[in-house]
Amino acid sequence: MFPQGGPGAALLLLRVAVALTLVASTVHHSASYFLLFAGGLLVSLALIVGYLTPLASAIAGAFSIVNLLYFHQADVLIFALTILDATALALLGPGAYSLDSRLYGRSVTVVPPRRDSGEL
């Protein structure tokens, strides 16, 4: 399901919040860990446009867990909230205002009428 209206807008805001937090947390390590920054930026872009949202939000949560465990930053609360937000986003899905909705949303399947061959 891809909720529209208020819930869809809330999911869009949640996607953007997780993406921006992910980019902000990987910017601190961009000098020595370029691949980490590039991966975080790629996942953030996927979240913002809403492409493969459950997978991208799971990766964003994993990035936050790695930042929390290995880089020992003082922002434990921010990383914990990012992990919770990414988990919620992975479970809820992208919403109607996403690329996933356009690619995998509702579609109409037209079944052509059965042709009668006229043979008995």
C-alpha positions as a printed Julia matrix, in Angstrom:
120×3 Matrix{Float64}:
   0.0     0.0     0.0
   1.11    3.51   -0.76
  -0.79    5.95    1.47
  -1.68    9.35    0.04
  -2.55   12.67    1.61
  -1.29   13.4     5.11
   0.2     9.93    5.77
   1.98   10.0     2.41
   3.41   13.45    3.16
   4.51   12.24    6.61
   6.34    9.31    5.02
   8.02   11.71    2.59
   9.19   13.85    5.53
  10.41   10.74    7.35
  12.38    9.64    4.27
  14.0    13.07    3.97
  14.81   13.19    7.71
  16.51    9.78    7.65
  18.43   10.7     4.48
  19.67   14.02    5.84
  20.7    12.47    9.14
  22.58    9.77    7.27
  24.45   12.33    5.14
  25.24   14.46    8.2
  26.64   11.48   10.07
  28.84   10.34    7.19
  30.2    13.83    6.39
  32.37   13.69    9.52
  34.31   10.76    8.06
  34.45   11.86    4.43
  38.18   12.66    4.45
  39.38    9.22    5.48
  36.41    7.08    4.44
  35.39    8.25    0.99
  33.55    5.02    0.13
  31.52    5.3     3.34
  30.5     8.82    2.4
  29.72    7.86   -1.22
  27.62    4.91   -0.06
  25.77    7.06    2.46
  25.09    9.69   -0.19
  23.8     7.08   -2.65
  21.49    5.54   -0.04
  20.29    9.02    0.96
  19.41    9.88   -2.63
  17.5     6.61   -2.95
  15.57    7.47    0.23
  14.75   11.01   -0.89
  13.29    9.88   -4.22
  11.73    6.81   -2.62
  13.49    4.1    -4.61
  13.77    0.66   -2.93
  12.79    2.33    0.33
  12.68   -0.7     2.65
  16.15   -1.8     1.53
  17.58    1.74    1.59
  16.2     2.43    5.07
  17.63   -0.88    6.34
  21.02    0.16    4.95
  20.62    3.6     6.58
  19.93    1.91    9.91
  23.01   -0.27    9.42
  25.11    2.84    8.69
  23.88    4.37   11.92
  24.68    1.22   13.88
  28.22    1.2    12.42
  28.65    4.88   13.29
  27.39    4.25   16.79
  29.63    1.25   17.46
  32.85    2.07   15.64
  33.27    5.81   15.6
  32.33    6.49   19.25
  30.76    9.84   18.66
  29.0    11.7    21.43
  25.74   11.84   19.44
  24.39    8.54   20.75
  20.84    9.88   20.96
  20.88   11.08   17.36
  22.12    7.72   16.1
  19.57    5.86   18.22
  16.75    8.01   16.84
  18.02    7.51   13.3
  18.04    3.75   13.82
  14.45    3.89   15.12
  13.31    6.15   12.27
  14.98    3.96    9.65
  13.35    0.86   11.14
   9.93    2.53   11.12
  10.44    3.61    7.51
  11.49    0.1     6.48
   8.32   -1.31    8.02
   5.92    1.39    6.75
   7.18    1.71    3.18
   7.69    4.71    0.93
   4.22    6.23    0.6
   2.46    7.53   -2.49
   4.95   10.32   -3.19
   7.82    8.08   -4.2
   9.43    6.38   -7.15
   8.47    3.0    -5.68
   4.83    4.05   -5.88
   5.2     4.92   -9.56
   7.06    1.73  -10.42
   5.28   -0.82   -8.23
   2.0     0.86   -7.31
  -1.49    0.1    -8.43
  -1.9    -0.87  -12.03
  -4.8    -1.91  -14.18
  -4.63   -5.28  -15.86
  -6.9    -5.59  -18.87
  -7.88   -9.12  -19.8
  -8.97   -9.3   -23.43
 -12.25  -11.07  -24.12
 -12.0   -14.71  -25.03
 -12.14  -15.35  -28.74
 -14.61  -17.98  -29.79
 -13.19  -20.05  -32.65
 -16.61  -21.12  -33.84
 -15.72  -24.8   -33.84
 -17.87  -27.34  -32.08
